[in-house]
Amino acid sequence: MADRPDLRGLPSVDRVLAVSETALARHGRAEVTAAIRAVLAEARSADEPRLPTAEAVAATVTERLAARARSNLRPLFNLTGTVLHTNLGRAVLAEAAIEAATAAMRDAVALEFELDSGKRGERDDHLRGLLCELTGAEDATVVNNNAAAVLIALNTLGAGREAIVSRGELIEIGGAFRMPDIMARAGVTLVEIGTTNRTHPKDYKGAITAETGLVLKVHTSNYRIEGFTAEVGGAALAAIAREARVPLLNDLGSGTLVDLSRWGLAREPTVREAVAEGADLVTFSGDKLLGGPQAGFIVGRRDLIAAINRNPMKRALRVDKLRLAALEATLRLYRDPDRLAERLPTLRMLARTAAEIGAQAQRLAPLVAPLMPAGIAVETCACRSQIGSGALPLDTLASHGLRLVALRGRDLEALAGALRALSRPVIGRVQDGALVLDLRCLSDEAGFVESLHGLA
């Protein structure tokens, strides 16, 4: 067994500090000193002690502190093929929204302050006019997500009473969010009507009693029942509810303010249409098809919106100045639908043609291939993208991507892990024996190629 080296040869903390200018400038003396001591302690306790130089210790400390300071929310390349990927933050915000949120961060803003009168104002006023203009509703309010919008609307309209809903609309979405559970938490009693695949007007009419607080309609955006089916449309259901003098709450889920078919996408019911059909309240998301930050909108009758705003839950579910600023900027983009796809990243990515993405794949393949580890081949491929977040679950979009194929027994999971470990991670999907990088959401080609240099 070799003699252990004389550990007195280890550099002192002060000596390492003297050559740690970069780390000190970035992290401060206290954090760098603690990291140096940790590295030196590891050197002393190693089974085969080594005597690194002061410069080597400083380099290790700099690397460790840089990794520790790196945010887990750092940007990445979403090449999964799912545009609105819940686990990757859903909608990418428009530049106008980013600028508005940044401005709101830098300075004090008139959040709940009326500049004209000098009196206290309401934070919802920043969005109320825009939402009414874009949806045709009498009034509007906003909370922190659509689940909260449904929760507070149910609680306000039906706490201690019954809520009628079709069995075919008792949805479950990601994160174990189930409509019956939300209804229970809201304090309403669920009354299921119809069957899984067929619900008729007579089912609603027969279920309405003196105990009915509201009728609930839920847009089944994350699944579809086909075949022998029947449902009651929004206009017909609104007429039934109106005759019984019971409010109708229509939850659109993802929700959209424009007809998506003009960009070649499958049609979804718009919020304006739901309002025009006669729904008393309509709820929808801000961070899905609308393309903004996370939020839940409630639009509809003025008296019902006022009741929701008086609900003590409203304060717990309100949004802050950053989201309000970003939401206002996002909604303003909808005033100019002709340039909406140009300015709104979500719509721009959804509207990209297969031909455009295919040309991008042809450009990138010869640049990416030399950067791959040995034993990984790069091919262009046709693939299918999806919208995500429960929107249009059966409708996929023709796309193209890069197909990374493992040769000579290389491990695809190891390659996927290496891509995730890059300074700007690259996230794809394993499909049919290859790692597919769907290019639908890739706008920064140069940044993507540069990031891949980290694989070497």
Secondary structure, DSSP 4 states (H G I P E B T S, - for coil): -PPPP-GGGSPPHHHHHHT-HHHHHHH-HHHHHHHHHHHHHHHHHSSS-----HHHHHHHHHHHHHHHHS-TT---EE-SSBTT-GGGTSPPPPHHHHHHHHHHHHS---SSB-TTT-SB--TTHHHHHHHHHHH--SEEEEESSHHHHHHHHHHHHHTTSEEEEEGGG--EETTTEEHHHHHHHTT-EEEEES-SSB--HHHHHHH--TTEEEEEEE--TT----SS-B---HHHHHHHHHHHT--EEEE-TT--SS-GGGGTPPP---HHHHHHTT-SEEEEESSSTT-SSS-EEEEE-HHHHHHHHHSTHHHHT---HHHHHHHHHHHHHTT-GGGHHHH-HHHHHHH--HHHHHHHHHHHHHHHGGGSPTTEEEEEEEEEEEEETTEEEEEEEEEEEEEEEE-TT--HHHHHHHHHTSSS-EE-EEETTEEEEE-TT---HHHHHHHHGGG-
